C-alpha cells in the first residue's frame, strides 16, 4: 500500500518554525559564542524570535480572515481563529515574561543557579558563583517550551497534541529546578513536576488508545464524526474522553490534579513561575477547548456532571486554601487554581460565546500573572547583617511596601484587583464574559457558585493590599532592589494591558468573537 506524503503549508507553520529554529540557534550560541557575549546574544535572539512569532501570527490571521481556516500537515495541525488567537496570546505573554527572565539585579545576579549541575552547598557551586557563571541555556529552553505551546492549541489529532504536550513540558521540568537560591526546594519542585507530569502523560496516552479503539482514528474531526454514529462501544468513548481530559486538566492545575502546582510555583525560579503560570495555562486551555468543543458535544450529558464537579472543586479548593497561605508564591499558586476553575465555567458552557470569553480571560489573567510575579522578584529580604538576599516571600515581609516603593506597590495592587475581578480591570471583564457564557450555556448554578468563590477570593488579595499600604513595616527586613530595568518594563506593560483590557475591552472582545469558531 502506497501512502502519499502529507501536503505541508510551510507558511502556516511560520510562528512555530521561527521559535523552534531560534531555539536550535540558541543551542549553537551556547556552544560556540564566547562566554562574555553569550548572554547578550541569547537575550537578543530570544526576544527577536518571540517578537517575530507574534508578527507571524498577525500575518497568518489576515490570511485566514481572507481564505478561511485550513488543515495543515495533513490535518495534524489546524489553522483557525481559536488556534491563532491562543498563539498570539502565548507569544505576547512569553515576550513580556522574557523581560523578567532576562533581567538581573544591580549587582549582576539573575534568578538562576550559576551552574545547575553542581550539588547545592558544594565547593563546585561556590566556585561557579564566584566565577560569575550564568545559565544561558535557559533561553533555548524557553523557546522550545514556547514552540510546544504554539503547537498545543492548534493540534488536530491526539498524536500531535501529545507531542506538543511533551515539547512544552520537558523544558519546564528542567527550568523549575534551576533556581539560584533555595536550590533543594527548587530541585524537589522539578522532580515532583516531572513525576506527576509523567502520570498525566500516561493518562492522556491511555485515553488516546481507547479513543482509537472506539473510532479507528486519532483525528479530532473523525472522532467527532464517530461519536454519534458508533453504537455499542460507548464505554471506550467515555473512558477515553475522560482520560484525555484528565491529562489536559493536569496542565491547567484543576482539582484534583493540582497537587503539583503550589510546590512547583514556590520552588521554581520566580521568573519561570510567572512565565509558566501564564503561558502554559493559555496553551493547555486552548487544547482543552478544542477537544471539548470539537469531540465532546455529543457526550454533553455524560461528561457534564464530571466537568461541573471538577470546576466546583477547583474554585472551592483554590479559594479556601489560598486564604490560609502565608507565602506569597503559594498564595498566587492557589489563586491560579481558583482561576482555572473560573475558566472552566466558560469551557463547560459549550456555546460559542464561551470560546471568546475563555480566550479573553486568559489574556487578562496572563498579563496580571506575569506582572505579579515580576513584582515578587524585586521585593527582597535582608539577613541579620543587612545584606540583601533572596525574595521576601512571607506575607509579613510585605508590610509597608507602599512606603518603600509606592509605584511597585500600586502595580501589585492593580494586578491583585484584576485577579479579584474588580471593575475597570481586565480581570473583571474576563470574569463577566466567562460567567455570561456560562449562563448562556445553561450553567447558571455553576455561575452562582463561581461568583461566591470569586467574592471569597477577594479577601486574600485585599489582605496583601492592606499589608502594603496600611501596616507598619517590621524593621528593615525587606528591600526593593534595583535591576537592569527589564522587569520594570514588564511590570509597566502588564499594568497598562490590565487597565486597557478593563477600560476599553471592545476591540479585543470583538477579535475574540471573530476567532471563536473551530474548524470542524
N, C-alpha and C positions, 0 to 999 in steps of 0.2 A: 504494500500500500504506500502510495506516494503522498507526502504531506507538503503542501505549499508553505513556504515561509510567510510569516505574517507581514503585512504591509505596515511600515512604521513611518509615522508622520514626525520626522525629527524636529520640525519647527515647533510642534506642540509640546515637545519634551524640553524646550529651551530652558525654562526655570530650573528644572531638575538637573539638566546637564551642566548648567553654569555652576550650581552649588557643588555637585559631586566632582566636577572637573577641578574646581578650585580646591576642594579637599585633597585631591591627589597631588596637585601642585604644592599644597601646604606640607605634605609629607616630604616632598623633594626639598622644599625650603628648609625644613627641619634637619635634613641630612646634609645639605651641601652649602647653604649660606653661612658665612662666618658668624660666630656667636654674637658679636656686638650689633650686627644689623638684622639678626634673625627675628627678633620680636617685632620690630617695626614693620618688617616685610610681611609677617604673618597677619598683623592687625590690618594693614592696608589691603592685603589680598582678601581677607575675610569680609571686610566692610564692602569692598567693591563687588564681591560675589553676591552678597545678600542684597545690596542695592540693585545690582544687575538682575537678580532673580525677581525683585519687586517690579522693576520696569518691564521685564519679560512677561510677567503675569498680567500687567496692564495691557500690554500689546496683544496677548492672547485673548483677553476679554473683548477687545474691539473686534478681533477675528470671529470669535464665537457669536458675538452680537449680530454680525452680518451673516455668517454661514450656518449658524446653529451649532448645537453640541454634536460631538462625534466620538466614536470609539477609536482609540489609538493603540498601537502594539497588539493588533489582533483582538481587541476588546479587553485586554488585560488592564488597560487604563482607560478612564473616561475623562473627556474634557467637556465639562458642562459648568453651569453657573455656580452651584454649590462648591464644586472642587476648586474652581479658580478663586472664588472669594475666600475660601478657607486657606488656600495657598498664599493669597495676598496678605491675610492677617498673620499667618505664620512668618512670612518674610519680614513684615513690618515689626512684629514683636521681637523676632530674633535680632534684627538690626539694632533696635533700641537696647535689647539685652546685651548685645556685644559691647556696647559702650561701657557697661558696668563690668563685664568680664575683663575687658582690656585695661581698665583703669588701675592706677597704682597710687599708694599713699604718698605724702610729701617726702618720705624718706625712701621711696622707690620700692616698696613692698606690695606685691599683689596678693590675691586670695589663695594662691595655690602653693603647694609644697615645692620647695626648691628642687627636690628630686623625689618623685613619687615612689621609686623602687626602694628607697632606703627605709630601714626599720625605724619607727618612731623612737626618739630618745637616744639613738645610736650616735657614735662618733662620726659615721658617714653622713648622717643628717646634719650635724653641726658643721662639718666641713663644707657641705653643699651650700648651707645658708651663708657661711662666711664668704664663700666664693661668689655669692650673688647670682647663683644659677636660677633660671626661670623655666617653667614648663611651657614652651611654645607649642608643644603637641596638643595643648588644649584647643587651639583654634581649628586644626583639621578635624578633631573630634566633634566640635560644634557643627562644622559644615556637614560632616557625614550624618550627624543626627538630624539636622535640618533637611537634608536630602531625603531621608526616610519619612520625615514629617510631611514633606511635599507630596510624596507618593501615596501616603496613607489615605487621605480623603478622596483621592482620585482612583483608587483601586477598583477595578471592575470585576475581579474574581477573587476567590479566597486565597489562592496561592500568592498573588501579588500583594494582597492585604497582609499576609503573614510575613512575606519578605520585607515589606515596608515596616512592619511592626518590629522586626528584629534589627533592621538597619537603624531605626531611630533609637532603639533601646540599648543596644550594646555600647555605644559611646557614652551614654548617660550612666551606665553601671560604672565605667572607669572614671568619669568626671566626678561622680559622687564621692569617690574615695581619695580625692587629691587635695583636700583642704590643708592649708598651711598650719593652722592651729587646731588643737583637739583632734589630732590625726587618728587616734584609735577610734574615737567616735565616728569619724568620717569613714574609716575603713569598715567598721561594723555596719554603717548605713549602706555602703556599697554592696557588702555581702548579702545583707537582707534584701536589698533591691534585686540583686541578681537571682537569688534562690526563689523568691516569690515571683519574680518575672518569669522564671523558667516554668513554674507551675501554671501561670496564666497562659503561657505559650502552649503548654500541653493541653489545657482545656480548649484553646482555640483550635488546635490541630485535630483533637478528637471530635470536636463539633464539625469541622470541615469534612472529616472522614464520614461521619454519619450523614451529612447532607449530600455527599457524593453518592453514598449508598441509596439515598432516597431518590435522587433525581438523575444520577448518571452524569452530572456536570458540577463544576465548581464556579461557573459563571453566574454572577448575581442575576442577570436578566433571565437566564434559563431556569434558575431556581425559582424566580418569581412566577414564571410560566408554569412550572411543575406544581406549585403549591395548590392551586385549585383543581388540577386535573388528575393528580395521582391519588389513587384510593387504596387503602389497605396498608399503607406504610406511614401513617400519621405519627407513630411513635418515634421513628427515625427523624422525621422532620422536626418534631417538637423538641426532642432531646438535642439534636444537632444545633438548632437555633439557640436554645438556652446556653449551650456550652460556648458557642461563638460569642454570644452577647456577654457572657461571663468574662471571656478573655479581653473583650473591649472595655468592660466596666472596670477591670483592674487598672487600666491605664488612666482612667478618669478619677480613680480614687473613690468609687462608690462603695457604700457599706453593703455587705460585709467583706468587701475585697479591698479595704482601705488600710489595713494594718501596717503596710509599709510606709504610708505617706508621712506620718509625723516624725518617725525616726530618720527617714531619708531627707526630708526637708530640714530637719535640725542638724544632721551630721554633714550634709554636703556643703561645699563652699557656697557662701550666700549668693554670689552672682549666678552660680549654676542653679541654685534653688529657684531664683526668680525666673530664669530662662526656662527651666524645666516646668515649673508650675504653670506658666502662661502658655508656652508653645505646645507642650505635649497635650494639654487639655484641648486646644484647638484641633490638633491633628486627630486625636482619639475620638472626640465628639463628631468630627467630620466623617470619620469612618463609621461610627455608630449610627449617625443619621442616615447614611447611605444604605447600610444593611437593614435598618428598621423600616425606612420608608420605601425601599425597593422590594425587599423579600418578605417582611413580616406582616404587612397589612392584612393578608388573608388569615393570619393567625391572631388577629387582634383579641378575640375573646379568650383564647388560650393563654396568651402571654400577658394580657393586661393586669391580672392580679399580681403576677411576679414583678412587673415593672413598677406598678404602683407601690408595692411593698418595699422595693429597693429604694425608690425615690423618697418615701416617707422615712425609712430608716436612715438614709443618707443625710437628709435635712436635720432629723432629730439628733442623731449621734454627733454630727459635726457641730451643731449649735450647743448642745448640752456640755459636751466635753471641752469645747473651747472656753466655756465660762469659767472653768477651774484651772486653766493653764496660767503659769507664771513665767514661761519662756516665750519671748516674742515670736520666734520662728515656729514653735509648736502651736501657738495660738493661730498664726496665719495658716499653718498646715490644716488644722481642724476647720478653720474658716473656708479653706479651699474645698474641703469635703462637703461642707454645707452648701457651697455654691454649686458643686456638682449635682447635688440634689435639686436645686432650683432649676438648673439647666435641663435636668431630666424631665421636668414638667413640660417643657417645650418638645422634648423628644417623644414622650408618650402621647402627646396631643394628636399626632398623626393627621394634622392638617397642614396645608401649605404655609400658613402663617407661622407655624412652629419652626420651619426651616429658617426663615428670615430672622425670627426672634432669637433663635439659638445662636446664629452667626453674629448678630449684633451684640448679644450678651457676651460672647467670647471675646470680641474686640474690646469692649469696655472693661471686662474683667482682666484681660491680658495686660492692657496698659497700666491699670491700677496695681496689678500684682508686681510687674517689673519695677514700677516706681516705688512701691512699698519696700521691697527687698533691697532696692538701691539705697534707700534711706538707711536701712539697717546696717549696710556696710560702712557707713560714715559715722555711726554712733559707737564709740569705743569705751572700754573701761580702763581704769588706771590701777596699777598694783600699789603696794604699800610704799614703794619708793617714788611714786608719782609718774612712773613710766607708762606710756600708752601701750596697751597690749591688744587683746582680741576684742571682738564685738561685744557690746553691752546688751546681753540678751535677757536678763531678768527685768521684769516689768518695773521694779522699784528703781532701777538704774536710769529709767527714762523720766523720772520726776524732774521737773524744772527745765526740760529740754527747750521749751518755748522761750526761756530767758537766755539760754546759751546760744541758740541758733533759731531765731524766730522764723526765718524763711524755710528751714528744713522741717521744723515742727508744723508749719502751716501746710507744707506739701504732704506730709504724712497724714495730717488731719483730713485733707481733701481725699486722699486715697481711702482712708478708713470710712469716710462718709459715703464714698461711692460703693464700697463693699456693703455698707448698711442699707443702701438704696435710698439715700436722702435726695429730695428733688434738687434739680439743677446740676446733677452729676450724671455721668454715663451709666453708672450702676442703677440709678432709678429708672431710666428709660429702658435699660436691659431687662430689669425685673418686670416692669409694667408690660413690656412686649411679650415676654415669656408667659406671664400669668394670663394675659389676654388670649394668647394662643391656647393655653390650657382650657380656658372657659369655652372658647370656640370649638375645641375638640371634645367637649363634654366632661372634662375632668374638673368640675367646679369644686368638688370636695377636696381634691388634691391641692387646688389653688388656695383654698381657705387654710389648709394645713401649712402650705408654703408661706402664706402671709404671716401666720402666727409665728412660725420659726424665724422668719426674717425680722419680725419685731423683737423677738427674744435675743437674736444675734446682735442687735444694735447695742446691747448692754456692754459686751466686751470690747466693742470698738470705742464707745463713748468713754469707757473706763480708761483706756490709754490716752484719749484726748484730755481727760481730767488730770491725769498724771503729768502730762507735758505742760499744761498751762495753769493749773490751779493747785499744784502741790509743790511744797518747798523741796528743793534738791537736798539730798542726803550727803552733805560734804562735797568733795571734789572727786567722787569715784567715776565720773563719766566725763568724756571729752568728745568733741566733734572734730574729726580730723580733716585736714585739707588733702586734696588729691590732685591729680593732674587736670581735673576738670571734666573728664568724660562722664563721670557719674552724675555730676551736677547737670550736664546737658541732658542726660537720660531722664533725670527727675523732672526737669523743666518740660521736656517733650511729653512725658506721660501725664503731667499735671495739665498741660494745655489740651491734650487729647481728651482727658477726662472731662474737662469743663466744656469743650466744644461738643462732645457727644451728649452732654446733658442740656446744653443751652440751644444748640442748633443741630439736632439729630436727623433732620429731614433728609438731607442728601444721602447719608449712609443708610438710613432705613429704606429709602427708595431703591438704592443699589441692592440692598439685601433682598427686597421684594422681587426685583428683576432677576436675581440669581436663584430664586427659591423653587427651581424645578429640576429634578433629577432626570437624566436621560434614562428612559425605561430599559 
